[in-house]
Amino acid sequence: MYFIDELREGESISEVYLCKNKTTATTKAGKTYYSLILQDKTGVADAKVWELNNAIEHFDAMDYIRVDAQVTSFNNALQLNVKRIRKADEGEYDPSDYFPCSGRDIDGMYKELLGIVDTVKEEHLNQLLKLFFVDDEVFIKKFKVHSAAKSIHHGFIGGLLEHSLSVAKLCIYIADNYPVIKRDLLVTAALLHDIGKVDELSSFPENDYTDEGQFIGHIVMGAMMVDEKIRTMGDFPTVLGNELKHCILAHHGELEFGSPKKPAIIEALALAHADNLDAKLETFTELINSNNGKKEWMGYNKMFDSNVRVTDE
């Protein structure tokens, strides 16, 4: 398998990729062409089919296709100039090669998460966490392998689990250093803050926004999921439930970042900063990993509003 992150300008390749997206477009001269996004587990590549002839067999988005192409460069990014396409036959590809996956062991991470659940001593919060992470088999199956984003950060299999675990560990550190914080509330909110993403985003290979996700969004969806579980418990303290749902609703920190509420309690503030820190550090980590070990400026990045660079050794 010749992975996308190994492509180099000037090469000619013949390889099977997943066609993530297919768009029919027209040049300024009125000529029809295809614009494709090809994917494997190492990333995505822009591809263009300029000549729609008999060498380009029928295919659709989300098909595995064998492409013969020349690796070129456009606007300082690699692009594939595709000459031939056919749908790949079974046996020509291994699906596990086409979806990015956490570099950490998923079962190991989930075991660590369950260990954190056991540290939550407040009985109602502990019971609520177990309703999700121990008893709800459908939820567990989705949560363990779901991504945390379409593209920005943790956009890979196991990404939601990895992100939730990292945020919870950051929150434990914060709670240990600021005794005014209600540790069990903060840790519970950290583990549950992004659960709405199991329904906001579809599973791989699409890993795209669902209709429900577009209409409502994971923040409100997560609060609704928590509220639904709480209602089955009967005796959950009203104020505690509202505090927990507030943490979820405010975890993006600012209204312009999608939070329906701004943090009004210290636990919500801590969660918002922990969530933001993990998201940004993972984004920067992915940038570093995509730079192929080069110690150079990587260009302007919108999330950081800066030209970014790998640190010298």
C-alpha positions as CSV (number, residue, x, y, z in Angstrom):
1,M,0.0,0.0,0.0
2,Y,1.4,3.4,-1.0
3,F,-0.1,5.7,1.6
4,I,-1.1,9.3,0.9
5,D,1.4,10.7,3.4
6,E,4.2,9.0,1.3
7,L,3.3,10.7,-2.0
8,R,6.0,12.9,-3.5
9,E,5.7,15.4,-6.4
10,G,6.7,13.9,-9.8
11,E,5.8,10.3,-9.0
12,S,3.5,8.1,-11.1
13,I,1.3,5.9,-8.9
14,S,-1.3,3.1,-9.3
15,E,-3.1,2.5,-6.0
16,V,-6.5,1.9,-4.4
17,Y,-8.0,4.7,-2.4
18,L,-11.4,5.5,-0.9
19,C,-13.2,8.2,-2.9
20,K,-14.4,10.4,0.0
21,N,-16.0,13.0,-2.3
22,K,-16.7,13.3,-6.0
23,T,-17.8,16.6,-7.6
24,T,-18.5,17.3,-11.2
25,A,-17.3,20.8,-12.2
26,T,-16.6,22.9,-15.3
27,T,-13.5,24.8,-16.3
28,K,-13.6,28.5,-17.4
29,A,-13.5,27.1,-21.0
30,G,-16.6,25.1,-20.4
31,K,-14.9,21.7,-20.1
32,T,-16.3,19.2,-17.6
33,Y,-14.0,17.5,-15.1
34,Y,-14.1,15.6,-11.8
35,S,-12.8,17.0,-8.5
36,L,-12.1,14.2,-6.0
37,I,-11.1,13.8,-2.4
38,L,-9.2,10.5,-1.9
39,Q,-8.6,9.0,1.5
40,D,-6.6,6.4,3.3
41,K,-5.8,6.2,7.0
42,T,-2.9,8.6,6.7
43,G,-4.9,11.5,5.3
44,V,-6.7,12.9,2.2
45,A,-5.5,14.0,-1.2
46,D,-7.0,16.4,-3.7
47,A,-7.3,14.8,-7.1
48,K,-8.5,16.0,-10.5
49,V,-9.7,14.1,-13.5
50,W,-9.3,16.5,-16.4
51,E,-10.0,14.1,-19.3
52,L,-13.3,12.2,-19.0
53,N,-12.7,9.4,-21.5
54,N,-13.0,5.6,-21.6
55,A,-10.1,5.2,-19.2
56,I,-12.4,6.7,-16.5
57,E,-14.9,4.0,-15.6
58,H,-18.0,4.7,-13.6
59,F,-17.7,5.1,-9.9
60,D,-19.4,7.0,-7.0
61,A,-18.3,8.7,-3.8
62,M,-17.5,6.2,-1.1
63,D,-16.3,3.6,-3.6
64,Y,-12.9,2.1,-3.4
65,I,-11.2,3.0,-6.7
66,R,-7.9,2.1,-8.3
67,V,-6.3,5.3,-9.7
68,D,-3.4,5.7,-12.1
69,A,-2.1,9.2,-11.5
70,Q,0.7,11.7,-11.6
71,V,1.6,13.4,-8.4
72,T,1.7,17.2,-9.0
73,S,1.7,20.3,-6.9
74,F,-0.9,23.1,-6.8
75,N,-0.8,26.1,-4.4
76,N,2.0,24.4,-2.5
77,A,-0.1,21.3,-1.9
78,L,0.1,17.9,-3.5
79,Q,-2.5,17.0,-6.1
80,L,-3.2,13.9,-8.1
81,N,-3.7,14.3,-11.9
82,V,-5.7,11.1,-12.6
83,K,-5.4,9.3,-15.9
84,R,-7.3,6.1,-15.2
85,I,-10.0,5.0,-12.7
86,R,-11.8,1.7,-12.1
87,K,-13.7,0.4,-9.1
88,A,-11.5,-1.8,-7.0
89,D,-12.4,-5.5,-6.7
90,E,-12.7,-7.2,-3.3
91,G,-9.4,-8.5,-2.2
92,E,-7.5,-5.6,-3.7
93,Y,-7.8,-3.6,-0.5
94,D,-8.0,-3.9,3.2
95,P,-10.6,-1.5,4.7
96,S,-8.5,-1.0,7.8
97,D,-6.0,0.9,5.5
98,Y,-8.4,3.6,4.7
99,F,-9.6,5.1,8.0
100,P,-7.4,7.0,10.4
101,C,-7.3,5.4,13.8
102,S,-6.0,6.4,17.2
103,G,-2.4,5.4,17.8
104,R,-3.5,4.2,21.3
105,D,-5.1,0.8,22.1
106,I,-8.9,1.4,22.2
107,D,-9.7,-1.3,24.7
108,G,-6.9,0.0,26.9
109,M,-8.2,3.5,26.8
110,Y,-11.7,2.3,27.6
111,K,-10.5,0.4,30.6
112,E,-8.7,3.5,31.8
113,L,-11.9,5.5,31.4
114,L,-13.9,2.9,33.5
115,G,-11.2,3.3,36.1
116,I,-11.9,7.0,36.3
117,V,-15.6,6.3,36.5
118,D,-14.9,4.3,39.6
119,T,-13.2,7.3,41.3
120,V,-16.4,9.3,41.1
121,K,-17.8,8.9,44.6
122,E,-21.0,11.0,44.4
123,E,-23.6,8.2,44.0
124,H,-25.9,9.9,41.5
125,L,-23.0,10.9,39.2
126,N,-21.4,7.5,39.5
127,Q,-24.7,5.8,38.7
128,L,-25.3,8.1,35.7
129,L,-21.8,7.4,34.3
130,K,-22.4,3.7,34.6
131,L,-25.7,4.0,32.8
132,F,-23.7,5.2,29.8
133,F,-20.4,3.5,30.0
134,V,-21.3,0.2,31.6
135,D,-24.9,-0.6,30.9
136,D,-25.7,0.9,27.5
137,E,-24.2,-1.5,25.0
138,V,-25.4,0.4,21.9
139,F,-23.9,3.6,23.2
140,I,-20.6,1.9,24.2
141,K,-20.1,0.3,20.8
142,K,-20.5,3.7,19.1
143,F,-18.5,5.7,21.6
144,K,-15.4,3.4,21.5
145,V,-14.8,3.8,17.8
146,H,-16.3,7.2,17.0
147,S,-14.3,10.2,15.8
148,A,-14.4,13.4,17.8
149,A,-14.6,15.6,14.7
150,K,-15.1,15.6,10.9
151,S,-11.6,17.2,10.3
152,I,-10.3,19.6,13.0
153,H,-9.0,17.3,15.8
154,H,-9.3,13.7,16.8
155,G,-11.0,13.0,13.4
156,F,-10.2,9.3,13.5
157,I,-11.5,6.0,14.8
158,G,-11.3,6.1,18.6
159,G,-10.9,9.9,18.6
160,L,-13.9,10.6,20.7
161,L,-12.7,8.1,23.4
162,E,-9.2,9.5,23.3
163,H,-10.3,13.1,23.5
164,S,-12.8,12.4,26.3
165,L,-10.2,10.5,28.3
166,S,-7.6,13.3,27.8
167,V,-10.0,16.0,28.9
168,A,-11.0,14.0,32.0
169,K,-7.4,13.5,33.0
170,L,-6.8,17.3,32.6
171,C,-9.8,18.0,34.7
172,I,-8.6,15.6,37.4
173,Y,-5.3,17.6,37.5
174,I,-7.3,20.9,37.7
175,A,-9.5,19.6,40.5
176,D,-6.6,18.4,42.5
177,N,-5.0,21.8,42.3
178,Y,-8.1,23.9,42.9
179,P,-10.0,22.4,45.9
180,V,-12.9,24.8,45.4
181,I,-13.9,22.7,42.4
182,K,-16.4,19.9,42.9
183,R,-14.2,17.1,41.5
184,D,-16.9,14.6,40.8
185,L,-19.1,17.1,38.9
186,L,-16.1,18.2,36.8
187,V,-14.9,14.7,36.0
188,T,-18.4,13.5,35.1
189,A,-18.9,16.5,32.9
190,A,-15.6,15.8,31.2
191,L,-16.5,12.2,30.4
192,L,-19.9,13.2,29.1
193,H,-19.2,16.6,27.4
194,D,-19.0,15.3,23.8
195,I,-21.3,12.2,23.9
196,G,-23.6,14.0,21.5
197,K,-21.0,13.4,18.8
198,V,-22.0,9.7,18.5
199,D,-25.2,11.0,16.8
200,E,-23.9,14.3,15.4
201,L,-21.4,12.6,13.2
202,S,-22.0,9.4,11.1
203,S,-19.6,6.5,11.5
204,F,-16.8,5.8,9.1
205,P,-16.4,5.8,6.1
206,E,-18.6,8.9,5.9
207,N,-17.6,10.5,9.2
208,D,-19.9,13.4,8.2
209,Y,-22.6,15.5,9.9
210,T,-26.0,13.8,10.2
211,D,-29.3,15.6,9.7
212,E,-29.7,15.7,13.5
213,G,-26.2,16.9,13.9
214,Q,-26.8,19.8,11.4
215,F,-30.1,20.8,13.0
216,I,-29.2,20.5,16.7
217,G,-25.4,20.0,17.2
218,H,-23.6,17.8,19.6
219,I,-23.6,20.2,22.6
220,V,-27.4,20.3,22.9
221,M,-27.7,16.7,21.8
222,G,-25.3,15.7,24.6
223,A,-27.3,17.6,27.2
224,M,-30.5,16.0,26.0
225,M,-28.9,12.5,26.3
226,V,-27.9,13.3,29.9
227,D,-31.3,14.6,30.7
228,E,-32.9,11.5,29.3
229,K,-30.8,9.2,31.5
230,I,-31.4,11.4,34.6
231,R,-35.1,11.1,34.1
232,T,-34.9,7.3,34.3
233,M,-33.1,7.5,37.7
234,G,-35.9,9.3,39.5
235,D,-34.1,10.6,42.5
236,F,-31.3,12.6,40.8
237,P,-30.9,15.9,42.6
238,T,-32.3,18.7,40.5
239,V,-29.6,21.3,41.1
240,L,-26.8,18.8,40.5
241,G,-28.5,17.7,37.2
242,N,-28.7,21.4,36.1
243,E,-25.1,22.0,37.0
244,L,-24.0,19.0,35.0
245,K,-26.1,19.9,32.0
246,H,-24.8,23.5,32.2
247,C,-21.2,22.3,32.1
248,I,-22.0,20.4,28.8
249,L,-23.9,23.3,27.3
250,A,-21.1,25.7,28.1
251,H,-18.1,23.6,27.3
252,H,-17.1,25.6,24.2
253,G,-16.7,28.6,26.4
254,E,-18.0,31.3,24.2
255,L,-21.3,31.9,22.3
256,E,-19.4,32.5,19.1
257,F,-17.8,29.0,19.4
258,G,-21.2,27.3,19.5
259,S,-22.0,27.2,23.3
260,P,-25.6,28.0,24.0
261,K,-24.4,29.2,27.4
262,K,-21.2,30.8,28.7
263,P,-19.7,29.2,31.8
264,A,-21.5,30.3,35.0
265,I,-19.9,27.9,37.5
266,I,-16.2,27.2,38.0
267,E,-16.5,23.6,36.9
268,A,-17.9,24.7,33.5
269,L,-15.1,27.2,33.2
270,A,-12.5,24.5,33.9
271,L,-14.1,22.1,31.5
272,A,-14.2,24.6,28.7
273,H,-10.4,25.3,29.1
274,A,-9.5,21.6,29.3
275,D,-11.5,20.9,26.2
276,N,-10.0,23.7,24.3
277,L,-6.4,22.8,25.4
278,D,-6.7,19.2,24.4
279,A,-8.3,20.1,21.0
280,K,-5.6,22.6,20.2
281,L,-2.7,20.5,21.3
282,E,-4.0,17.5,19.3
283,T,-4.4,19.8,16.3
284,F,-0.8,21.0,16.6
285,T,0.4,17.4,17.1
286,E,-1.4,16.4,13.9
287,L,0.3,19.3,12.1
288,I,3.7,18.2,13.4
289,N,3.1,14.6,12.4
290,S,2.0,15.7,8.9
291,N,5.2,17.7,8.3
292,N,7.3,14.6,7.8
293,G,10.0,15.6,10.3
294,K,10.8,18.9,8.6
295,K,12.0,21.7,10.9
296,E,10.5,24.6,9.1
297,W,7.6,27.0,9.1
298,M,4.4,25.3,8.1
299,G,2.3,28.3,7.1
300,Y,-0.7,30.1,8.5
301,N,-3.1,28.0,10.5
302,K,-6.6,29.4,11.1
303,M,-7.1,27.8,14.5
304,F,-4.0,29.3,15.9
305,D,-4.2,32.5,13.8
306,S,-0.5,32.3,13.3
307,N,2.3,30.9,11.0
308,V,3.3,27.8,12.9
309,R,6.5,25.9,13.2
310,V,8.0,22.7,14.6
311,T,10.3,23.2,17.6
312,D,14.0,22.8,17.0
313,E,15.5,19.8,18.8
